């Protein structure tokens, strides 16, 4: 996944905030108008959108002589891919995940527990997302008790 520069990020924020998933997209002029407080030439915004299309970040369709642009993926999908790319930078993915899990707030940990429980089919009516194996913390759920992956469980990518 491509990291974005400041102007590319501002343009993507406009697209993510303005263009609903069912929309036909927006024109360069509409993006330029939505970039409040920035004195950008129309051609600058057009160039940024063209580059984002080349990077696969936006989709575009011809409408007369103009293009209509929309995000290729949601903001959340982009952020998730950035996080996965960061895990691929080297070192131990497991260690990075554990360190990340220990750095999140209580509310964020609950969101992660619910997502992990849902993925494993562990949540249901009245469930707190915990598992029957007695994992008490998110770290236990990632690496097993005492920081070890439970026997027989292969590391997933």
DODRENLO-372844 format. One record per residue (C-alpha): x, y, z. Coordinates in nm, 4 decimals, always signed. Each point is the difference from the previous one (the first is absolute). Layout:
BEGIN
NODE         X         Y         Z
NODE         X         Y         Z
...
***
This chain:
BEGIN
NODE         X         Y         Z
NODE   +0.0000   +0.0000   +0.0000
NODE   +0.1228   +0.3420   -0.0871
NODE   +0.0717   +0.2579   +0.2660
NODE   -0.1488   +0.3353   -0.0831
NODE   +0.1549   +0.3447   -0.0005
NODE   -0.1743   +0.2897   +0.1761
NODE   -0.1888   +0.1249   -0.3054
NODE   -0.0912   -0.3513   -0.1112
NODE   -0.1335   -0.0687   +0.3486
NODE   -0.2059   +0.3211   -0.0048
NODE   -0.1497   -0.0971   -0.3364
NODE   -0.0749   -0.3535   +0.1230
NODE   -0.1622   +0.1442   +0.3143
NODE   -0.2311   +0.2009   -0.2269
NODE   -0.0873   -0.3091   -0.1994
NODE   -0.0541   -0.2144   +0.3095
NODE   -0.2116   +0.2679   +0.1702
NODE   -0.1990   +0.1218   -0.3016
NODE   -0.0497   -0.3018   -0.2240
NODE   -0.2347   -0.2678   +0.1337
NODE   +0.0618   -0.3517   -0.1258
NODE   -0.2991   +0.0161   -0.2335
NODE   +0.0992   +0.3346   -0.1515
NODE   +0.1174   +0.0490   -0.3545
NODE   +0.2928   +0.1975   +0.1410
NODE   +0.1055   +0.3630   -0.0152
NODE   +0.1725   +0.2208   -0.2527
NODE   +0.3348   +0.1720   +0.0371
NODE   -0.1848   +0.3315   +0.0520
NODE   -0.2087   -0.1490   +0.2830
NODE   +0.3133   -0.1332   +0.1707
NODE   +0.1782   +0.3348   -0.0418
NODE   -0.3001   +0.1834   +0.1466
NODE   -0.0117   -0.2412   +0.2957
NODE   +0.3661   +0.0614   +0.0868
NODE   -0.0883   +0.2976   +0.2211
NODE   +0.2784   +0.2347   +0.0957
NODE   +0.2378   -0.1197   -0.2709
NODE   +0.0806   +0.2211   -0.2944
NODE   +0.0523   -0.2762   -0.2548
NODE   -0.0171   +0.0293   -0.3760
NODE   -0.2511   -0.2197   -0.1781
NODE   +0.2889   -0.1653   -0.1871
NODE   +0.1748   -0.0851   +0.3292
NODE   -0.3077   -0.1834   +0.1283
NODE   -0.0394   -0.1693   -0.3379
NODE   +0.3633   -0.1187   +0.0129
NODE   -0.0403   -0.1341   +0.3541
NODE   -0.3152   -0.1905   -0.0971
NODE   +0.1747   -0.1368   -0.3097
NODE   +0.2908   -0.1226   +0.2138
NODE   -0.2388   -0.1552   +0.2527
NODE   -0.1717   -0.1812   -0.2879
NODE   +0.3401   -0.1269   -0.1139
NODE   +0.0686   -0.1294   +0.3514
NODE   -0.3357   -0.1798   +0.0056
NODE   -0.1337   +0.2174   +0.2820
NODE   -0.2862   +0.1453   -0.2049
NODE   -0.2216   -0.1218   -0.2782
NODE   -0.1064   +0.2318   -0.2758
NODE   -0.2556   +0.0021   -0.2755
NODE   -0.0250   +0.2311   -0.2939
NODE   -0.2999   +0.2314   -0.0008
NODE   +0.0036   +0.2111   -0.3136
NODE   +0.3351   +0.1779   -0.0037
NODE   +0.0498   -0.0352   +0.3765
NODE   +0.0766   -0.2872   +0.2356
NODE   -0.1982   -0.0994   +0.3072
NODE   +0.2065   -0.1373   +0.2885
NODE   -0.0844   -0.2219   +0.2969
NODE   +0.2136   -0.1884   +0.2525
NODE   +0.1044   -0.3492   -0.1051
NODE   -0.0308   -0.1163   +0.3630
NODE   -0.1354   +0.1347   +0.3266
NODE   +0.2138   +0.2009   +0.2415
NODE   -0.0147   -0.2917   +0.2453
NODE   +0.1197   -0.2475   -0.2654
NODE   +0.2893   +0.2335   -0.0855
NODE   +0.1031   +0.0360   +0.3649
NODE   -0.0244   -0.3756   +0.0573
NODE   +0.2251   -0.0595   -0.3011
NODE   +0.2528   +0.2535   +0.1315
NODE   +0.0056   -0.1889   +0.3295
NODE   +0.0555   -0.3318   -0.1776
NODE   +0.2762   +0.1555   -0.2115
NODE   +0.1658   +0.1260   +0.3180
NODE   +0.0019   -0.3566   +0.1346
NODE   +0.1889   -0.1058   -0.3120
NODE   +0.2852   +0.2437   +0.0662
NODE   +0.2008   -0.2710   +0.1710
NODE   +0.0523   -0.1537   +0.3347
NODE   -0.2578   -0.2080   +0.1773
NODE   -0.3605   +0.0587   -0.1034
NODE   -0.1124   -0.1662   +0.3239
NODE   +0.2137   +0.2285   +0.2152
NODE   -0.1266   +0.3070   -0.1857
NODE   -0.3608   -0.1117   +0.0431
NODE   +0.0479   -0.0616   +0.3730
NODE   +0.1645   +0.3391   +0.0460
NODE   -0.2845   +0.1633   -0.1916
NODE   -0.2602   -0.1868   +0.2067
NODE   +0.1627   +0.1203   +0.3217
NODE   -0.0028   +0.3621   -0.1210
NODE   -0.3714   +0.0343   -0.0768
NODE   -0.2543   +0.1547   +0.2345
NODE   -0.2596   -0.2070   +0.1835
NODE   -0.2701   +0.0914   -0.2491
NODE   +0.2251   -0.0844   -0.2944
NODE   +0.0876   -0.3318   +0.1640
NODE   -0.3705   -0.0804   +0.0309
NODE   -0.0469   +0.0725   -0.3714
NODE   +0.2906   -0.2319   -0.0810
NODE   -0.1365   -0.2714   +0.2314
NODE   -0.3404   +0.0224   -0.1664
NODE   +0.1556   -0.0175   -0.3467
NODE   +0.2187   -0.2965   +0.0934
NODE   -0.2931   -0.1736   +0.1666
NODE   -0.2194   +0.0608   -0.2999
NODE   +0.2688   -0.1313   -0.2351
NODE   +0.0370   -0.3145   +0.2104
NODE   -0.3763   -0.0403   +0.0348
NODE   +0.0220   +0.0640   +0.3728
NODE   -0.2463   +0.2843   +0.0385
NODE   -0.3678   -0.0463   +0.0314
NODE   -0.2912   +0.1138   +0.2124
NODE   +0.1248   +0.0668   +0.3497
NODE   +0.3629   -0.0614   -0.0966
NODE   +0.2740   +0.2384   +0.1047
NODE   +0.2273   -0.1183   -0.2776
NODE   +0.2057   -0.2140   +0.2380
NODE   +0.0855   -0.3525   -0.0916
NODE   -0.0631   -0.3217   +0.1857
NODE   +0.3738   -0.0603   +0.0316
NODE   +0.0281   +0.2661   +0.2676
NODE   +0.2037   +0.2611   -0.1863
NODE   -0.0211   +0.3028   +0.2256
NODE   +0.1788   +0.2604   -0.2073
NODE   +0.0356   +0.0985   -0.3614
NODE   +0.3648   -0.1037   +0.0229
NODE   -0.1109   -0.3479   +0.1100
NODE   -0.2323   -0.0141   -0.2984
NODE   +0.2807   +0.0950   -0.2379
NODE   +0.2873   -0.2050   +0.1399
NODE   -0.1565   -0.2219   +0.2623
NODE   +0.0736   +0.0059   +0.3730
NODE   +0.3448   +0.1214   +0.1053
NODE   +0.0670   +0.1399   -0.3473
NODE   +0.0117   -0.3399   -0.1730
NODE   -0.2166   -0.1018   -0.2897
NODE   -0.2182   -0.2948   +0.1112
NODE   +0.1371   -0.3395   -0.1063
NODE   -0.1083   -0.1073   -0.3422
NODE   -0.0985   +0.3516   -0.1069
NODE   +0.1914   +0.1239   -0.3017
NODE   +0.0762   +0.3682   -0.0443
NODE   -0.2463   +0.1534   -0.2407
NODE   +0.0790   +0.2724   -0.2419
***
